[in-house]
Structures are given as structure tokens and as C-alpha cells.
């Protein structure tokens, strides 16, 4: 019988894909000099939801098409269609 720690060793290097996706989105938004943090981003189906102050959200929505175009260039985000 194989010890459990040997079985679990193969899962040590797996990354949290949701966290990686949020980090990529955050990096794109930060290139526009918009202050945002990773915990303020939520991805549900094909929409990115931002939980931030209204003035920051308005600034992002003004550049929405540019940001969406940058996000869609990443293959794993090709289905993203909206930012709210």
C-alpha cells in the first residue's frame, strides 16, 4: 500500500487556476494605471465583475473595449464578453 503523502505529492505543484486568471486580468488593468487588487475581481461565466469604488469602476468602463481586447488576446479568456 502506498502512503498518502506519496499520493498527495503529485498535487503540490498545481496552481489555483482562478487565481492565475485573476492575476492576468489584474496585470492588464494595471497597465492602464488603474489601482485594483486581486480580491476585487470575480469571474462568472463570460463576465468579469469588479467590486471596487464607483470612480475606479467608471474609469475601467471608459476603457472597457481596450481592456476587453487585451484580455481576449489570451487564449483562455477568449470567451470573456463583458466587464461589470
C-alpha positions in Angstrom: 0.0 0.0 0.0 1.2 3.5 -0.9 1.4 6.1 1.9 -0.9 9.0 1.4 1.9 11.6 1.4 3.3 10.0 -1.8 -0.1 10.2 -3.4 -0.5 13.8 -2.5 3.0 14.8 -3.7 1.8 15.0 -7.3 -0.7 17.8 -6.4 1.9 20.1 -4.8 2.8 21.9 -8.0 -0.8 22.6 -9.2 -1.8 26.2 -9.3 -5.1 27.7 -8.5 -6.3 28.5 -12.0 -8.9 31.0 -10.8 -6.2 33.0 -9.0 -3.9 32.9 -12.1 -6.7 34.2 -14.3 -7.5 37.0 -11.9 -3.8 37.9 -11.7 -3.6 38.1 -15.5 -6.7 40.3 -15.6 -5.2 42.5 -12.9 -1.9 42.9 -14.8 -3.8 44.1 -17.9 -5.9 46.6 -15.9 -2.9 47.8 -14.1 -1.2 48.7 -17.4 -3.8 51.5 -17.6 -2.7 52.9 -14.3 -5.9 51.9 -12.6 -5.5 50.8 -8.9 -7.2 47.4 -8.4 -6.5 44.4 -6.2 -6.9 40.7 -7.0 -9.6 40.2 -4.4 -11.8 42.8 -6.2 -12.0 40.7 -9.3 -14.6 37.9 -9.8 -15.1 35.9 -12.9 -18.5 34.3 -13.5 -19.1 32.5 -16.8 -18.3 35.1 -19.5 -18.3 38.2 -17.3 -15.7 39.9 -15.1 -17.2 41.5 -12.1 -15.3 44.3 -10.2 -16.0 45.1 -6.6 -14.5 48.5 -6.2 -15.3 52.1 -5.7 -17.6 53.7 -8.3 -14.9 56.2 -9.5 -12.5 53.3 -10.3 -15.2 51.3 -11.9 -16.2 54.2 -14.1 -12.5 54.7 -15.1 -12.4 51.0 -16.1 -15.7 51.1 -18.0 -14.4 54.1 -20.0 -11.6 51.9 -21.3 -13.7 48.8 -21.4 -13.3 48.0 -25.1 -9.5 48.4 -24.9 -9.2 46.2 -21.8 -11.5 43.6 -23.3 -9.5 43.4 -26.5 -6.3 42.9 -24.4 -8.0 40.2 -22.3 -9.3 38.4 -25.4 -5.8 38.1 -26.8 -5.1 35.5 -24.1 -6.4 32.1 -25.3 -8.0 31.1 -22.0 -10.1 34.3 -22.0 -11.4 34.2 -25.5 -15.0 33.7 -24.1 -15.0 36.8 -21.9 -17.5 39.2 -23.2 -18.2 41.8 -20.6 -16.9 43.8 -17.6 -19.3 45.0 -14.9 
